[in-house]
């Protein structure tokens, strides 16, 4: 056997081995996918909900200016209730409950006493609850 024939046979054997290994790898991958994959019709409703996304177009959403930002409220009842407040009280509610700021941080921001912020936050929250309950009755 000549050197050229030997090289051809060696290369041929090498190529066959690569094709065989790739076929085995593809077979293992398909087998694994078949074990992991589930037909959509076999999913429970809870599993289906995890796979879906619903766009929320809130025509009643409202934005409120706050510290140079625009805070968007998607819940129409909450937006209506917040609209009833003065800008300062609305800001205290948003900063406290939606942005998790402390009374002390809010007081520094508005240059108020901490107890003043606490009082306004609590009284505004009571008023907000009453307004929201009134919307439920409508």
N, C-alpha and C positions, 0 to 999 in steps of 0.2 A: 504494500500500500504506500502510495506516494505521500509526501508531506502535505500537498494540497488536498488530497482526499481525506487525510487525517484531520486537517483543519475543518473541512466541510462537515465531517461526521461529528466532530466535537461541537461545532457551532449548532448543528442540527439537534443534537442531544440537549444542549443548553437551552435552545428555543423551546423544545418540547417540554422540558422540565418547567420552564417559566409559565407556559400556557397551562400545564397541568396544575401547578400551584395556584395560579390566578383563578382557574375554574373551581378549585377546592375552596379558595377564599370566598369567591362569589356565592358558592353553594352555602357555606357557613353563614354568610351575611344574610342571604335570603331566608334561611332557616330561622335565624335570630329575629329578623323582622316579622316573620309569620308568628312567632311566639309573642312578640311585643305589641303588634298592631291588632286593633279591634275594628270591626265594621261599625260604622256610625249607627246603624239600626240596633246594634247590640248594646249601645251605651244607655245608662240610666239618665233620667232627666237632669239629675244633679250634675252628672259628668258633662252632659251637653251644655249646660249653663256655663260651666267653666271654660268651654271652648268658644263661646260666642261673645261678641262685643256689640253693645247697643250704643249707637250715637245718641247723645242727648242734645236735643235742640230745645232750649228753654226760651220760648218767646217772651216769657215774663221775667227773664233774668234781668238783674240790675247791677250796675257798677257804682261803687262809691269811692270817691277820691280819699286817699289816706296816706299822708306822709310822702306825697309825690308818686304814689302807686295807685293803681286802680284795682280795687278789690271787687271781684265778681261774685255775686250771690245768685245761685241757680234756683234755689227754692223760692217760688214766687210769694208764698205766705211770709217767709222770713224777710224777704226783700221789702214787702209792703210794710211789715212791722218795723223794720229798721228805718224806713223812710219817715216814720212818725217821730223819730227822735231828732234832737238838735245834732249838728255835726260833731260837737264835742262828746256827747253821750254815746252817739253811734260809734265814734272812734274808740271810746273806752270799751264798749261791748266787743267790737271786732278785735281789738288788740288783746283783750283779756281772754275771750273764749275761742276765737278762731286762730289767733296767732300765739296763744299761750304765754303772753307777757304777764309779769307780776305787777301788782299794784304799785310797787316802788319804781319799777321801770317806767310805767306809764306816767307816774307822778313826775319823774325826772324829765320825761319827754314833753309834758305839757306845763312844766314848772308849777305844779300844784302840790299840795300836801298829800301824803299817802292816805291819810284818813278821808280826805275829800274824795279821792279817786275811789276808795273802797265804798264809801256811802253812795256815790253816783253809780258805781257798778252794780251794787246790790239793788238799789231802787230802780234802776233801768232794767235789770233782769226781771224784777217783779212785774214791771209794766210790760215788758216783752212777753212774759208768760200769759198775762191777761189778754194782750192783743192776739197772740197765737191761738189761745183757747176760743176767742171770739170768732176767729176765722174758721175754726173747725165747726162751729155752730151754723155757719152760713150754708 
